Structure formats: C-alpha cells, structure tokens
Amino acid sequence: MMSSMNRKIAIIGWRTPKASRIWHAVIVVDIAVALVIQLALILTGGPDPNTGDTVASVGIGTRMIQTLSFFTIQSNLLVLIVAITLVIDPRRDGRFWRVLRLDALLGIVITGLVFDLILIHYVHPSGWQLVATIGFHYIAPWATLLGWLLFGPRPRIDRATMAWALVWPIAWIAYTFVRGALVHWYPYPFLNVQQIGFWTALRNTSFVVVLALVLMAVFKLIDRTGSTVGPAAPNQAKRRRGPQVLPVEGQVEGQVDGQVDPHPQSSPMQ
C-alpha cells in the first residue's frame, strides 16, 4: 500500500513545469528538423515523405501548395505551435488556445494512426525521406499524446472547444475535394477520386471522421481528470479556498456586529 503511494508521489513529483518544458522542447526540435528535411526535399525535387512520389515534375510553387495540403503537415504545424506555447507556459489556457490544442492533439493522433494502418502500405521511405517520415508520423504523434497524458494541462476540453475544433478538419476535407476536382491531385490514395471514385473516397473519409469523433470523446473523458503539471495556479487555488472574509476597519478579532465574542477562537499556534 505504502509502496504504491510512494510511486504515485514520485510520478507526480517529476510532472513539473520544467519537465513539461523539456518534453515539449523535444517535440519542437523533432518537428522543426522534419520540416527542414521536407523543405530540402521539395526544393531539390526529391521524394515526398508523405507519399514517396518524386515532386520534380511540378514547379516549386505547386510543390509548396501540395505540401501544405497534406493533413500530416498541417497537424504537425499545429503541434509545433502548441508545443512552443507550452515551452513558454506549461499551464497555458485561453479559448482560442484550447481549440488549437485539441485540433493539434486530434490531428496528430489521426496522422499517426492513419499512417500506421493505411499509408504504410503505399509509402516505402528511405534515406532522408525516412528520417522525415519518422519525425512526422512516429515521434510527433506519440510524443504529443504521451506529453498530454503526462503533463496536460487539463482540464481544457469543453463542449464549445469540441465544436470549434471540428471546423479545421471539416474545412480540410472540403478543401481537399474541391481542389482535387479542380487540379486533379489528391494528397492521399484513399481519397483519390480519380482512382477509386467519389463515393469510395467519401466513404473512406467518413471512417476517418468517425475515428476523430471517437478520439475526441475519449480525450474529453481523460481531460476530466484535471491538471497534471505542478500545483494549481494562484487564481485557481483562491477559487477552491473560497472567498476570504476580511475584518471591517476598526473591528477587532472576535468582534461581531459591534459585540465582542466572549469566546473567540484560539489560534492553533497558541
């Protein structure tokens, strides 16, 4: 009994703001390195880490647009922004930040799952492409999820946050299908209308949407466990203690409504 309690205390003891900053700094470095490699491959016409296709057949401008059109890249960029904010302030909060945080968490976990379950059968990276793939699809997703489980900050997910967090994925889906119909390019084979047909692509998309909703519900349940980074912020501690009653000017301790209490409470230090 005591040993399990000691282990729990030890685990909580290192979940400090400093540990959170170090963890998220590692995520920042990982994504930054992967993005630099991705950019270098784009500029030199090398294989794309997301698809394995050689991009030298199109112009640099088109390559950049295509790269930014990948859900993988967008989710990694969101994680990068959130990780930087958590390096600065591990207890970060705010209405917009909550939506950004949930989108980053949701997007990057979907990125990891979809790559491991589906895209790995289409992509066979090697060399620098493999390095970027590991950074984008393996380190970033699971380091982000584990960092959220260990350090939070929580709670940060409410119904309004969940509703607003759906805007980005829905907008990405609409953009992907509309742009794909115009330029005949789709970022992922399971969404390629030209190859598999519109209804099959739409069905595949619905599977991912259902996965996102399930993940969001799970995150909401976990989020209710509360904060996991250090002590509560001062304003939160004050709210838990309740309002502090201060004596009226001119009123001495033990005096109530102008009368002196003949039996004032003694201080525990006396």
BELVENLIN-V764674 format. One record per pair of residues at least 12 apart in sequence whose C-alpha atoms are under 6 Angstrom apart, sorted by sequence separation. I is the first residue (numbers start at 1). GAP is how many residues later the second one is. D is the distance in Angstrom with one decimal. If there is no record, write none. Layout:
<<I,GAP,D> <I,GAP,D>>
This chain:
<<79,25,5.0> <112,25,5.1> <78,26,5.0> <75,29,5.7> <112,29,5.5> <75,32,5.1> <109,32,5.2> <75,33,5.3> <108,33,5.0> <72,39,5.7> <28,52,5.6> <98,58,6.0> <24,59,5.1> <91,62,5.6> <99,62,5.3> <103,62,5.5> <157,63,6.0> <21,66,4.3> <99,66,5.2> <155,68,5.1> <154,69,5.7> <155,69,5.8> <52,71,5.6> <155,71,5.0> <51,72,5.7> <154,72,4.9> <155,72,6.0> <17,73,5.6> <154,73,4.2> <153,74,5.3> <152,76,5.6> <151,77,5.0> <151,78,5.1> <49,80,4.9> <49,84,5.5> <34,98,4.5> <34,101,5.6> <30,105,5.9> <70,117,5.8> <17,212,6.0> <16,213,5.3> <15,214,5.4> <16,214,4.9>>
